[in-house]
Amino acid sequence: MFDRPDSNAAFDDLSDKEAVVLVHLNFNDPDYDESQMEFKELVGSTGANIAALVEGKRHRPDPKYFAGSGKVDEVAEFVHASHAALVIFNHELSPSQERNLEYKLKCRVLGRTGLILDIFARRARSHEGKLQVELAQLQHLSTRLIRGWTHLERQKGGIGMRGPGETQLETDRRLLGQRIKTLKKKLDKVRSQREQGRRSRQRGGVPVVSLVGYTNMGKSTLFNKVTSAEVYADDRLFATLDPTLRRVKLHDTEMLILADTVGFIRDLPHDLVESFSSTLEETRDAALLLHVVDCASGDREELIHHVNDVLKQIEAHELPQLIIYNKIDNVDGMKPRIERNADGNIHRIWLSAKSGEGLELLRQALQEYFPQQDQSDYLN
């Protein structure tokens, strides 16, 4: 019988470039091709080697294996041929489906949420970010503490224990619950500190502008160019998780705060949205959102839609937005420009954060949106 490892970090036991098998089924999804490309990028960002991608069409998930038994047999063949230690589904799996698949395939099985949580765990650098990711992981793990975890079925007994004792499963559930409570208390303290900072900025009349967008759109690169900061930026999904705030001077006396936050993704797991609520509050309480989009992407309108869905989840969908079409340097002949709406207000800005083209247009837009006011009492 397959004995599931204790760790919920999916790639901890995999050596670099170890083979994994991917499964992506089509349930008449119009975004199937884009979702599959994103799936490969997510897995690739872990450093794992994709041995095979198993595809198929279904009208509805199979209750036992999610995929049909024939498709699971096909996956098993690829696992055996490539000696894969992990199978990843680009779908949400129920705890029982995950357990049944592991018994059948004799290896670790991971759903989409588990994959994203693992990537977040690798990217988090700050104390707050690590707390948020751990909370999301444990909340996800709590639904997986089931009888399929054979090492949790043993009962404790012996001196000082009455009756059959407490099962290891019950002990783990209790310890898990205690750790979740501890993490929530720590994050509540962080949230309180953030709230104090927000109130201080509001008293000083300093507006907050938040960068939002799909992951890997160039938000952190733009943030660094505008603020002269050195926030980590890389061409990969979820390169930045931890929120960063910097002052930006617009006029001789006027300041604003620019906030860089985590990027969004299709079907962002609810546990992550909940755990990162204190971070995302910087977005919800902003005076303006700079929605960064890759102008060279063929599905940019879909990505805008997915970001707006997440903004709705965090109750930030009604905030004013400026659309920043980034990466014009990847499109031949495209020049930086400003577009205005029917009311004459700036609505879109085309620029390149990497080359710096069009950054003066962004500053112009911010100065227009936040006209100079008397802030002589604000300390620089």
MIZALO-333462 format. One record per residue: x, y, z of N, C-alpha, C, O in turn. Coordinates in steps of 0.001 Angstrom, whole numbers, plus 500000, padded with zeros to 6 digits. Each point is the difference from the previous one (the first is absolute). Layout:
XYZXYZXYZXYZ/...
***
This chain:
500849498799500000499151501201500000500879501243500000501016500056500693/498581500943498521500773501242499944499863500754501314498888500249500465/502239500114500133500000500714501274500310501463499742501115500357499620/497887500479500590500115501409499666501001500692500923499970499763501208/500925501093498257500965500695500842499312501008500905498910500488499703/501759499817501420499418500936500963499950501414499459499049500731500277/501961499674498953500104501387499571498949500330498967499639499168499168/499867502077500896499084500445498968500701500882498987499340500631499173/501983499428500873500778500699498981500316499004498895500846499121500165/498478501022498727499967498948498993501351499670499414500247498854499624/500635502129500290501247499781499283501198499841500935501142499943499544/498597499985501772501105499900500955500856498763499761501222500040500144/498122498858499489500728498747499865500460499736498572500553498939499708/499218502030499400500410499810498607501347500650499763500223501137500414/500670498157498928501252500607499603499738500907498811498956499907499353/502013500986500357499828500912498880499729499232498713500637498990499701/498395501527499553499646499437498700499460498575500095500084499248499029/499366500370502117499374498694500112498720499979499171499325501020499859/500350497815499596498864499887499090498670500098500741499816499419501070/499271501329498332498625500053500474499084499806498797500353500351498875/498473499090501374499001499794498953498833500946500253499489500081501117/500095500632497848498918500969500112498722499437499399500037499226499044/498832501172501530498696499579499493499127501243499848499792500749500954/499702499455497838499124501143499732498847499526499125500199499641498839/498610500358501717498820499510499294499136501164499529499935501048500642/499414498745498242499163501029499398498534499725500306499436499005499543/499955501881501229498569499899500300499252501076499212499189500748500546/501111499307498146499422501013499103500317501410500481499148500888499981/502098499297500452500457501289500501500484500860498839500921499585499297/498500501596500466500449500845498890501433500513500182500656500362499023/499834499670502228501373500459500273500970498825500152501042500130500643/498616498736498769500777498778500226501474500181499617500884499670500791/499388500847498014501386500117499528500801500966500874501144499714500354/498256501431499993500695500976500835500252499434501398501060500211500588/497945499065499930500149499405501323501112498958500006500749499894500971/499359499332497942501054498996499921501383500642499940500940499510500626/499189501582498627501283500699499916500413500534501368501159499890500402/497875500687500304500278500514501334500386498865500953500901500160500823/498425498703499066500299498822500811501453499578499822500698499733500978/499750500208497787501389499619499727500974501007500602501042499622500537/498610501671499370500873501024500577500076499860501514501071500148500589/497795499568500039499986499822501445500919498851500416500817500145500908/499039498718498419500827498848500335501463500284499682500893499645500769/499342500994498097501372500324499614500686500904500996501216499917500176/498018500956500488500593500922500960500491499291501266500735500592500791/498867498153499407500474499232501161501347499335499729500653499522500928/499762500445497812501233499321499634499812498543499650500965499315499660/497795500193500418499748498589499672500054499782498489499775500926499221/500522497861500382500066499627498591498694499329499596499618498984500581/499695501576498425498723499455499546500264498794499100500453500146498864/499259498669501655500241498776499225498903499754498987500266499492498910/498493500863501436498886499760499091498830500880500410499844500365501165/499333499966497833498751500718500243498863499129499473499918499733498801/499229499837502080498877499140499627498753500865499868499625500718500927/499739499203497908498795500788499733498819499070499755500162498797499795/498663501785500231498793499233499735498785500890500097500079501122500501/498786498375499016498743500743500050498991499238500836499861498781499899/499438501979500930498942499408500808498866501011500142500202501209499884/498603498265500371498858500876500260499962500410501463499568501106500326/500881498012500552500005500284501431501094499152500670500395498966499463/500091501466501698501035499235500691499478498648500486498828499855500349/502069499164499663499676498695500557500028500110501525500954500547500553/498022498944500139499956500152501470501180499362500721500423500489501047/500114498419498401501056499269500699501390500516499669500810500235500897/499469499944497804501357500356499574500097501370499329501090500383499574/497829500359500317499906501242499256500098499717498505499097500370499248/501976498983500305500099499492498629499394498594499967499866499354501039/499778500188497794499468498647499885501063498960500281501193500300499949/498391498483500346500957498942500345500970499722498851501175499712500230/498328500375498529500891499789498856501064501072499911501156499702499700/498476501531500554500965501101499969501005499864501141501178500316499833/498363499219501315500909499789501128501007498905499668501167500096500377/498388498858498916500932498951499555501053500586499066501168499617500061/498418501318499068500951500657499093501019500812500794501191499993499689/498331500705501334500908500763500861500983499063500693501189500304500106/498307498555500366500857499028500684501122499507499102501117499779500468/498595500047498242501031499556499054501108501035499882501180499652499967/498442501618499970501016501059499916500799500093501302501207500239499976/498128499576501137500690500027501300501037498890500056501138500220500416/498462498586499162500915498852500023501158500206499023501150499723500339/498557500756498461501036500154498977501022501075500372501186499850499710/498364501233500931500897501118500311500509499966501437500794500853500398/498742498143500399500349499910501413499611501297500728500720500467500882/498165500088498744499549501267500585499626499804501467499422498981500378/500917502010500437499676499950501428498777500838500330499544500010501143/499919500695497866498902500924500257499122500132498763500498500103498879/498191499893501340499019500280498949499219501236500418499518500081501129/500357500883497960499323501252500312498797500172499076500129499931498777/498717500290501810498783500290499255499790501516499960500188500685501006/499426499823497842499677501417499892498538500225500374499286500755499340/500290498592501706498605500043500435499972499878501522500976499584500624/497899500783499951499813499805501432499566498553500251499012499537499430/501710499769501405499685498620500355499444499953501413500486500698500889/498503498485499312499489499800501359500999499138500770500796499292499384/499180500754501943500910499150500773499888498523499637501014499307499922/497768500203499855499839498578499671500551499699498605500591498940499793/499228501962499257500560499790498658501519499982500055500645499178499349/499918501729501427501454500045500152500514498689500590500996499445499535/498309500067501497500409498768500655499868498806499052500900499162499934/497987500754499335499791498881499068501037499987498888500476498939499595/499870502244499916500998500089498938501378499577500512500752499338499284/499577501038501941501307499611500550500093498496500187501046499407499738/497880499973500710499988498545500114500177499354498633500730499019499859/498608501527499148500027499419498654501347500218499316500540499089499374/500002502134500751501215500360499263501275499714500779501091500029499430/498789499696501855501156499694500860501013501145500049501209499772500060/498286501449499913500880501162500128499181501167500535498780499911500137/501896501157500155499330501190500517499134500624498914500405500049498838/498403500430501529499098500671499072499656501367500565499733500139501194/500275500862497947499787501374500423498967500655499096500017499801498785/499076500989501810499054500791499236500520501402499764501093500351500444/498122500445498858500432501346499629500287500870501220501000500718500031/498134499219500964500209500816501194501305499633500700500755500882500407/499511497822499733501244499564500626501227500486499252501007500359500610/498906499650498049501108500490499181500258501478500269501141500402500227/497805500406499749500159501437500205500497500296501411500834500885500193/498659498380500789500460500192501372501487499695500132500721500693500718/499734498271498588501412499639500063500868501103499392501058500329500536/498492500238498347500747501088499363500047501215500924501044500635500146/497822499685500476499971501123500928500964499765501166500669500931500449/499403497834500037500903499692501105501450500235499604500813500406500830/499513499344497917501364500207499529500328501480499820501150500411500153/497826500391499518500241501409499668499979500926501217500651501044499991/498611498585501054499846500894501155501347500252500667500758499069500268/499524502195499992501275500360500616499824500693501344500778499765500924/498215501080499192499817500741501247499339499118501053499439498949499691/500639501502501559499354499271501099498497499910499761499399498941500184/499998502171499406498557500011499753499626499062498861499036499241500101/501733500816498814499703499141498859500070498525500357499174499204499552/501821500434501260500127498600500409498836499574500889499516498872499899/500039502029500969498848499689500846498752499784499151499229499072500244/500577501784498766498817499915499157499980498702499204498966499342499888/502188500300499561500069498770499207499801498780500890499285499070499627/501345500926501552499841498854500897498542499822500409499506498875500075/499805502238500192498587499908500360499189499394498866499163499126500224/501085501340498562499261499457498855500307498519499804499100499217499696/502154500395500473500376498596499860499304499134501048499475498933499681/500524501530501568499402499192501064498486499909499858499407498963500299/499964502123499243498557499949499777499662499008498897498998499290500072/501852500672498909499813499026498916500295498588500503499283499054499676/501778500816501118500403498693500508498954499416500949499836498782500068/499458502078500663499033499515500976498899499168499350499418499131500649/500293501122498088498985499209499295500570498685499498499256499135499539/502064500707500546500662498793499489500377499033501117500543498931499724/499185501417501517500297499089501110498906498951500080499048500129500771/501101498840498429498973498961499869500636498640500153501217499887500146/497960499076499821500495498648500298501054499520499005500750499070500298/499316501557498515501001499571499028501421500254500474500949499453499438/499204501366501583501324500286500520500334498913501023499757500174501194/500786498731498349500127498799500816500847500224501244499780499348501021/501186501565498909500853500210501173499253500731501107500526500128501105/498262500354498632499220500691501014498986499096500679499277500451500889/500650498282498715498972499120500523500422499289501282499163499438500707/502132500587499590500468499294501182499483500673501264499839501220500039/499906497993500980499513500548501257501121500053501027500871499133500069/499060501938500729500989500133501064499479499285501244498818500100500328/502045499194500347499612499315501226501184499949500943500982500716499804/498936498439501227501139499854500893499763500668501329498876500351500357/502233499817500378499919500535501360499376501392499978500375500862499205/498659499330501697499367501306500108498873500219499027499368501056500029/500352497974499097498919500132499022498883499047500388500244498809500193/498541501694499923498858499168500339499313499531498730499881500756499035/499674498009500966499285499487498840500896499940498785501222499923500128/498185500112498704500779499871498771500862501214499701500888499934499149/498861501185501545500812501179499756499456500833498856498925499734499463/501839501271500183499616500939498952500684499586498704501209499767499991/498049500140498926500618499639498726500923501118499539499805501165500348/501205498468498862500911501009499463499258500981499115500350501179499942/498618498336499363499199500869499154499346501102500831500019501170499619/499391498438501541499361500986500862501018500975500577499719501192500129/501450498310500215501057500866500520500419501027498961500138501186500301/500064498344498468500415500916498942498939501050499716500313501166499756/498428498410500278498924500963499794500009501071501095499825501187499725/500379498379501502500006500943501113501183500960499894499837501208500167/501361498252499554501188500846499864499871500947498811500431501151500057/498964498342498859499801500830498817499070501170500330500257501140499613/498657498559501108499069501052500392500649501042500881499736501195499860/501128498350501060500690500932500888500950500909499212500085501198500266/500620498226498773500931500792499193499251501024499144500460501131499846/498405498485499604499197500927499201499542501174500856500036501146499553/499532498573501677499575501075500902501164500935500299499831501219500027/501359498208500200501185500815500291500334500906498821500286501183500182/499676498256498602500321500785498802498997501129499806500374501116499638/498351498590500606498978501033499826500205501140500994499783501163499662/500635498511501566500265501041500993501183500870499567499965501224500133/501072498132499351501171500768499551499648500898498826500447501145499930/498741498329499138499612500800498845499043501116500393500006501067499386/499173498698501631499130501069500512500845501154500537499651501168499834/501467498487500814500892501031500514500631500787498855500108501225500064/500312498056498881500562500667498821498945500895499362500296501122499590/498465498378500325498917500778499404499758501277500804499747501061499430/500333498830501883499823501176500854501096501033499752499736501202499951/501499498313499895501110500904499714499829500675498650500287501188499852/499238498043499147499757500573498678498895501067500071500082501044499352/498904498670501438498887500936500126500477501308500622499565501079499596/501333498826501392500562501210500595500775500809498958499910501227499961/500854498069499195500741500684498950499083500681499006500274501113499552/498614498207500098499050500600499066499345501241500598499843501017499324/499778498891501942499381501160500639500967501181500056499596501149499822/501691498562500427501008501057500038500124500678498639500095501224499914/499903497957499006500095500578498656498758500815499668500092501056499373/498746498452501048498763500732499733499991501342500724499548501003499448/500959499018501809500060501268500739500935500988499312499756501206500019/501310498285499375500933500871499299499539500369498607500675500755499300/498171498716500288499477500320498679500816499403498871500017500546498897/500661498339501356500855499382498991499216498894499287499680498986500620/500009501185498107499247498962499285500857498777499711501213500105499821/498134498721500136500677498746499691499560499540498613498806499937499706/502161499746499455499752499457498663500532498572499990501172499772500302/497982499272499355500380498594500072500163499401498606499134500151499137/501981499176500662500220499251498759499285498660500099500216499253500955/498944500439498080499329498710499952500173499427498601500417500703499079/499264498031500769500100499376498690500257498516500105500242499461501080/499700499899497787500300498582499931501465499786500335500823500895499812/499499497928500681501388499726500339500886500049498756499585499598498913/501629500895501259501010500071498944499650501018498911500337499807498832/498988501271501556499678501071499051501025501139500046499948500919499183/500984499015501777501019501044500116499715501042501060500535501106499936/498623498561501047499646500973501039501226500414500818500221501187500240/500566497834500181501153500324500854501064500771499231500660500870500566/499514498824498157500943500763499172499552501446499889500813500918500112/497889499288499668499459501361499935500155500699501343500365501174500055/499361498113501019500136500555501347501431500482500233500213501097500516/500764498084499105501402500361500196500380501242499192500737500858500486/498758499236498279500342501144499151499402501288500549500657501041499988/498114498902500490499318501205500472500556500457501344500111501201500246/500240497855500627500392500343501369501503499916500246500468500382501073/500298499121497947501440499755500178500254499012501125501020500069500685/498047499018499496500149498958501008500734498806499399500345500003498819/499887498984501999500677498793499539499197498773500378500540499026500525/498160501028499200499136498853500250500369498882499038500268500248498824/499745498515501677500349498864499160499025499879498835498786499977500202/501745499944498582499177499850498802500633498952499103501216499994499811/497968499123499638500500498932499143498907499622499015498816500226500248/501599499194498628499044499603498970499467498610500303500304499039499293/498902500862501760499378498739500370498764500292500838499843501098500535/499288497915499573498755500195500721500254500151501492500810499280500584/498486501664500020500067500238501452501421500275500476500417499497501043/500333501309498185501353500337500448499949500832501277500902499920500833/498046500876499319499866500855501174498719499666500742498923499981499404/501184499756501889498831499754500841499826501068501059498877500380500331/502225500101500196499941500882501159499699501428499572500621500504499065/498430500163501605499637501372499633501118500973500333500680499855501015/499504501129498131501011501023500218499377501359499726499291500174499009/500971500788501868499484501354499835501166500976499948500938499894500790/499005501060498280501036501023499863499349501350499714498940500073499379/501707500985501079499529501353499706500437500407498588501089499653499543/498042501079499792500312500553498680499636501476500021498875500351500357/502066500528499263499718501429499987499421500385498640500606499737498961/498211500890501056499363500455498765500353501448499707500453500330498904/499334500530502085500297501422499852501054500369501039500558499133500671/499703502153499451501011500440500956499618499624501432500864499690500820/497842500342499467499559499753501370499145498761500139499748499564501123/499789499844497769499013498922500100500633498627499852500865499781499152/498686499305501687500460498618499991498819499072499779498848500352500253/501470498456499268499046498901500054500761498744500380501227499951499909/498033499034500519500590498706500342499653499025498890498827499832499664/502183499522499763499793498974498979500175498638500660501008499747500659/498003499377499162500014498670500622500101498924498940499248500009499025/501675499066501159500153498841499113499538498765500765500479499733501102/498587499513498314499428498848500698500092498754499132500494500049498873/499022498830501666500060498716499315499185500041498712498949500639499944/501537498680499025499262499900498757498864498994500112500013499120500860/499005501022498257498842499115500011500158498909498950500955499998499223/498106499088500768500047498864499089498592499455499836499117500291500808/500674498921498148498694499349499819499677499137501218500856499283500517/497905500801499925499520499132501085500953500018501189500418498951500491/499918502251499966500867500116501167499337499300501178498859500320500331/501830498720500319499375499234501091499427500892501085500617500986500405/498198498657500059499328500800501022500838500114501270500029501056500633/500659497852499747500832500035501205501082501066499901500345500644500991/500192499538497789501033501019499822499410501394500099500584500878500635/498266499333498742499357501312500072499706500358501450500208501137500422/499306497879500338499678500229501410501265500268500814500031500920500817/501013498275498960501218500141500789500738501295499687500647500573500877/499259499897497870500695501218499600499112501233500152500277501045499410/498656498835501380499057501106500111500659501263500538499687501101499548/501234498751501424500647501185500564500865500693498953500084501228499971/500562497980499167500792500574498924499106500670498966500288501104499539/498630498223500103499119500508498956499196501206500456499418500707499177/500546499535502139499322501196500487500680501265499503499356501042499875/501952498878499837500693501149499419499392500360498649499937501172499628/499618497812499647499336500240498722498590500515500212499577500943499331/499690498449501596498601500374500219499863501437500466499013500663499681/501979499833501078499910501343500559500732501044499171500174501131500454/500261498515498339500744500937499158499078501059499407498799499778499841/501783501381499832499247501061499331499919499746498501499091500492499332/501860498737500138500062499731498563500731498683499782500967499696500698/498566499520498326500669498767499612500678500187498648499390500495499051/501864499109500871500704499926498717499971498539499565500745499174500525/498402500519498524499789498625499547500974499712498865499802500449498871/501260498791501441501079499742499046499653498786499136499644498936500505/500471501257498175499640498969499031501155499826499014500657500976499636/499591497799499936500987499730498959499347500266498651499157499219499557/501221501872499786499344500371498746500313499024498880499283499957499001/501796499244501151500372499041498963499261498677500137500117499131499136/499120500708501948499297498742500233498747499916499139499226500954499922/500581497909499438498834499804499158498707499880500769498930500227499436/501136499422501841498788499855500804499924501064501090499493499745501092/501015501449498606500074501051501017498614500397500512499859500327501178/499114499653497965498667500367500462499467498971500997499318500355500961/500994498376498806499587498959500950500700500182501336499390499832501056/501898500514498897500753500182501231499472501194500791499941499959501229/499677501096498067499377501148500663498736499552500718499742500405501133/499475498758498201498765499492500590500283499184501262499299500145501002/501730498994498953500331499176501169500460500864501172499649499727501148/501135501314498567500449500900501068498809500714500627499919500128501222/499160500335497939498821500685500526499142499066500849499336500445500937/500675498260498738499271499025500823500596499934501408499266499971500988/502071500005499097500647499960501313499765501310500752499778499996501211/500271501124498062499728501284500645498594500021500595499759500612501040/499324498712498285498641499917500529499975499175501277499262500318500934/501551498611499112500057499159501202500471500797501213499536499762501115/501375501174498677500551500765501118499308501356500131500468500872500732/498411499305498554499180501210500075500776501235499571499873501063500608/500937498794498335500756501136499454499617500282498553500678500773499323/498248498612500195499645500093498586499417501347499601499943500322498814/499622500473502167499405501286499675501001501147500089499643501153499758/501591498545500583501023501045500067500382500456498592499977499196499068/500373502081500765500418500477498671501289499315499547500879499709500812/499220500039497889501170499317499442500590500800498844499283500641499232/502036499306500666500711500383498780500597498712499442500716499288500704/498992500417498040500550498798499375501381500327499448500153500896499170/500850498367501302501381500194499550500364498859499062500244498878500442/499790501414498264500408498989499031501525499990499936500620500845499354/499965498172501335501449499899500138500596499152498865499276499368499231/502047500638500686500785499167499083499788500381498535499941499123499138/499943502189500570499880500421498599501281499710499232500000499968498770/501108499817501968501261499662499332499956498616499365500881499660499211/498110499535501116499855498675499388499123500018498758499776498958499385/499727502218500239499141500124498824500666500968499018500240501157500344/500059498384498444500684500830499006499185501242499670498804499923499718/501859501209500321499379501251499569499074500650501003499443501059499709/500369498353501458499079500587500984500715501087500797501114499802500486/498234501338499639500574501155500684499207500305501273498818499671500095/501835500955500876499274500390501214498951501058499683500222500891499179/498630498995501489498931500964499756498993499969501147499987499089500827/499181501932499185498900500112500964498685499942499240499870500595498930/499158498692501617498652499988499438499045500576501028500115499726501195/498932501083498325499015500615500884498614499445499694499720499564498884/499411500461502139498630499537499807499126501140499471500492501084499688/498215498650500218499081500992499425499940501280500826499662501060499473/500667498853501828499979501180500864501305500778499967500143501022500671/500807498487498542501285500675499899501000499603501062501088500572500073/498560498454500753500916499541501047500911498891499472499600499207499148/501615500750501362500943498966499581499474498642500447499649499807501164/500302499268497902499449498670500280501025498897499784500019499020500744/500838501128498239501015498979499693501342500679499727500070501093499437/500989498216500984501359500473499748500799498833499436499984498902500556/500711501339498342500819498976499351501458500339500264500458501091499659/500280497974500950501377500271500383500806498707500094499472498907499794/501806501236500518500873498847500259500730500246501306500849500888500085/498826498336500924500686500132501283501465499595499871500867500543500684/499396498501498435501364499489499842500926501046499396501096500230500512/498465500414498390500850500978499313499827501412500543500852500861499781/498059499377500918499728501337500526499192500876499068499654501124500363/500031498387498431499198500783499063498592500226500556499325499056500410/500244502204499596498639500319500419499829500232501484498891500304500440/502173499564500361499851500202501441499608501436500333499305500247500985/501154500714498175499612501386500247498505500201499777499394500895500590/500004498260498545498554500081499792499243499518501241498947500540500340/501596498444500329499394499523501229500055501081501073499021500230500710/502119500427499404500117501084500984499020501121499669499380500579500892/500485499722497806499046501028499577498577499617500408499230500838500470/500434497893499346498655499534500340499749500102501502498917500402500424/502091499231500386499845500073501452499877501449500466499210500299500895/501567500599498503499904501406500367498637500570499625499454500847500708/500007498683498181498674500454499587498919499435500917499026500684500314/501151498060500117499000499373500856500049500558501416498971500130500662/502249500203499801500173500572501339500564501409499855501207500191500147/497950500798499569500495501369499814500668500514501264499708499549501108/501199501406498701500784500510501111499105500630501052499115500799499696/501140498820501550499258500550501127501001500490501038501196499719499917/498303501001501036500862500514501071500294498893500994499136499624500793/502077499857499166500405498959500951501245500458500759500870499194500333/499201502106499934501186500553500643500236499410501386501113500040500525/497806499403500068500164499425501333500434498546499952500203499372501039/499944500083497732500423498598499883501522499921500055500674500716499260/499868498454501575501456499879500156500558499066498946499556498855499914/501400501586499279500625499159498984500973499030500673500638499195499321/
***
